Amino acid sequence: MSDDHTRVQEFFAARAADWDSRFPDDGPAYAAAVADLGLREGDRVLDAGCGTGRALTPLRAAVGPAGVVVGIDLTPDMLQAAVQAGRDRDGRLLLADVTALPLRSRSLDAVFGAGLISHLPHPAENLRELARVVRPGGTLTLFHPIGRAALAARHGRQMTPDDLRAEPNLRPLLAGSGWRLTSYVDQDDRFLALAVREG
């Protein structure tokens, strides 16, 4: 396992048990972001870096009983917290690395990634891997329940021009990875970037 993966696992393992209680009001933001994804009954969707599975319930509601919902995370403790919260009823949970997905090419209609991009060790390559498993015309949502400025303030930092989530950085990053950015919102109450799989 790479040092990047070890750091991510250690960071989230230490926070898994109380993750949901630290952010108890995020549910409506997750539901709104899933609604923006435009899923249909029967769609197949991946929650990449699903953590405690807060998106799984709205994802399941969007695709219905005929749809497929898969949550993948690198940290066993986060998946265990998802199971303890009963979210495994809404999707299949897999301990896996989103940078090397155990999924067939073009097997999904959409990918949802909450707080994901800042934890990708090689963003361009890793976004290409997400594109690999999505059919052409399928969608990607990069989401955070608060915007970039609010998140930086929460961590006592300033926003920097090299932030991958800044639109001037994100648009070409996605374009070089098989995605076309179609919508971008960065407000205090949410960050949401929607992209369509090219080709």
C-alpha positions as MATLAB code, in Angstrom:
seq = 'MSDDHTRVQEFFAARAADWDSRFPDDGPAYAAAVADLGLREGDRVLDAGCGTGRALTPLRAAVGPAGVVVGIDLTPDMLQAAVQAGRDRDGRLLLADVTALPLRSRSLDAVFGAGLISHLPHPAENLRELARVVRPGGTLTLFHPIGRAALAARHGRQMTPDDLRAEPNLRPLLAGSGWRLTSYVDQDDRFLALAVREG';
ca = [
       0.000    0.000    0.000;
       1.323    3.443   -0.886;
       2.107    6.082    1.736;
      -0.823    8.122    0.372;
      -3.210    5.257    1.045;
      -1.783    4.642    4.506;
      -2.227    8.315    5.431;
      -5.827    8.335    4.182;
      -6.645    5.164    6.113;
      -5.048    6.460    9.300;
      -6.822    9.823    9.020;
     -10.286    8.314    8.529;
      -9.846    5.321   10.838;
      -9.201    7.704   13.744;
     -12.430    9.599   12.972;
     -14.804    6.867   11.797;
     -16.610    6.171   15.079;
     -17.838    9.747   15.534;
     -17.820   10.941   11.904;
     -21.608   11.175   11.540;
     -22.061   12.878   14.910;
     -19.510   15.529   13.912;
     -21.624   16.469   10.867;
     -25.215   15.717   11.908;
     -26.880   18.261    9.613;
     -25.390   17.133    6.277;
     -28.256   14.821    5.266;
     -30.270   17.383    3.269;
     -27.144   18.532    1.411;
     -26.355   14.949    0.410;
     -29.938   14.394   -0.751;
     -29.861   17.609   -2.825;
     -26.531   16.659   -4.437;
     -27.855   13.205   -5.328;
     -30.971   14.826   -6.841;
     -28.699   17.005   -9.007;
     -27.032   13.863  -10.367;
     -30.211   13.113  -12.338;
     -30.315    9.382  -11.662;
     -33.174    7.301  -13.037;
     -34.935    4.178  -11.838;
     -32.713    1.182  -12.535;
     -29.432    3.111  -12.876;
     -26.129    1.725  -11.570;
     -24.190    4.131   -9.363;
     -20.961    4.108   -7.377;
     -20.374    6.107   -4.199;
     -16.591    6.461   -4.523;
     -14.921    6.924   -1.152;
     -18.286    6.368    0.520;
     -17.032    6.693    4.090;
     -19.899    6.026    6.492;
     -22.316    5.787    3.571;
     -24.244    9.023    4.049;
     -25.059    9.155    0.317;
     -26.233    5.544    0.044;
     -29.811    6.141    1.219;
     -30.565    8.985   -1.226;
     -28.756    7.077   -3.988;
     -30.929    4.027   -3.351;
     -34.065    6.184   -3.342;
     -33.020    7.667   -6.698;
     -32.341    4.371   -8.502;
     -35.089    2.352   -6.801;
     -35.081   -1.362   -6.035;
     -34.085   -2.289   -9.604;
     -30.989   -0.095   -9.508;
     -27.523   -0.944   -8.263;
     -25.766    1.064   -5.551;
     -22.158    0.266   -4.628;
     -20.160    2.043   -1.943;
     -16.383    1.672   -2.046;
     -13.977    2.896    0.603;
     -10.341    2.291    1.491;
     -10.867    2.430    5.269;
     -12.425   -0.612    7.011;
     -13.465    1.492   10.014;
     -15.565    3.799    7.839;
     -17.334    0.847    6.217;
     -17.969   -0.644    9.661;
     -19.555    2.646   10.738;
     -21.756    2.486    7.619;
     -22.874   -1.024    8.589;
     -23.561    0.063   12.174;
     -25.721    2.885   10.802;
     -27.673    0.326    8.725;
     -26.656    1.896    5.424;
     -25.493   -1.423    4.016;
     -29.200   -2.094    3.365;
     -29.118    0.642    0.717;
     -26.031   -0.482   -1.192;
     -23.315   -3.069   -1.441;
     -20.216   -2.014    0.494;
     -16.769   -2.965   -0.778;
     -13.383   -2.470    0.841;
     -11.431   -1.324   -2.197;
      -9.339    1.455   -3.642;
     -11.090    3.964   -5.903;
      -7.799    4.367   -7.771;
      -8.022    0.719   -8.944;
     -11.703   -0.178   -9.004;
     -12.764   -3.843   -8.989;
     -15.477   -3.043  -11.544;
     -15.935   -3.719  -15.252;
     -15.336   -0.936  -17.742;
     -18.473    1.030  -18.696;
     -20.537   -0.867  -16.121;
     -21.991    2.185  -14.332;
     -24.261    5.093  -15.137;
     -22.855    7.470  -12.536;
     -20.261    8.106   -9.833;
     -20.849   10.183   -6.709;
     -17.773   11.425   -4.849;
     -18.257   13.377   -1.615;
     -15.067   15.026   -0.405;
     -13.161   12.705   -2.715;
     -10.926   14.762   -4.956;
      -8.677   16.171   -2.236;
      -7.826   12.619   -1.138;
      -6.856   11.266   -4.569;
      -3.093   10.628   -4.734;
      -2.897   11.197   -8.524;
      -6.044   13.137   -9.453;
      -5.785   13.010  -13.266;
      -5.022    9.293  -13.317;
      -7.606    8.543  -10.620;
     -10.356   10.495  -12.399;
      -9.528    8.484  -15.545;
     -10.121    5.330  -13.515;
     -13.555    6.640  -12.496;
     -14.250    7.420  -16.163;
     -13.244    3.871  -17.116;
     -16.132    2.333  -15.172;
     -18.793    4.793  -16.439;
     -20.577    4.450  -19.775;
     -20.201    7.317  -22.274;
     -22.742    9.970  -21.359;
     -22.734    8.835  -17.735;
     -22.168   11.358  -14.977;
     -19.824   12.273  -12.147;
     -20.687   14.391   -9.127;
     -17.928   15.866   -6.982;
     -19.545   17.193   -3.838;
     -18.885   18.664   -0.427;
     -21.622   19.826    1.976;
     -19.859   23.171    2.427;
     -18.060   25.334   -0.105;
     -14.331   25.806   -0.510;
     -14.118   29.058    1.501;
     -16.166   27.668    4.382;
     -14.112   24.466    4.403;
     -10.828   26.388    4.433;
     -12.110   28.536    7.302;
     -13.191   25.423    9.231;
      -9.596   24.173    9.010;
      -8.061   27.577    9.771;
      -6.564   27.933    6.289;
      -6.788   30.346    3.404;
      -7.977   29.241   -0.012;
      -5.079   28.839   -2.399;
      -4.964   29.200   -6.195;
      -3.742   25.606   -6.568;
      -6.909   24.126   -4.994;
      -7.999   21.332   -7.346;
     -11.652   22.220   -6.719;
     -11.254   25.756   -8.067;
     -13.050   25.874  -11.400;
     -10.013   27.029  -13.434;
      -8.109   23.975  -12.133;
     -10.950   21.463  -12.083;
     -12.259   22.040  -15.614;
      -8.994   21.103  -17.424;
      -8.270   18.327  -14.921;
     -11.615   16.707  -15.720;
     -11.241   17.332  -19.463;
      -7.893   15.554  -19.472;
      -9.411   12.614  -17.617;
     -12.356   11.833  -19.883;
     -14.961   14.146  -18.323;
     -16.635   17.389  -19.424;
     -17.611   19.783  -16.633;
     -21.269   20.760  -17.112;
     -22.124   22.550  -13.873;
     -20.120   24.173  -11.086;
     -21.390   25.608   -7.791;
     -19.151   26.834   -4.963;
     -21.190   28.543   -2.251;
     -20.876   28.604    1.533;
     -23.474   25.851    1.897;
     -22.134   23.466   -0.765;
     -19.605   22.603   -3.414;
     -20.957   20.718   -6.417;
     -19.314   19.950   -9.733;
     -21.170   17.847  -12.306;
     -19.416   16.262  -15.277;
     -20.377   14.003  -18.169;
     -18.298   11.080  -19.391;
     -16.968   11.840  -22.845;
     -16.623    9.390  -25.719;
];
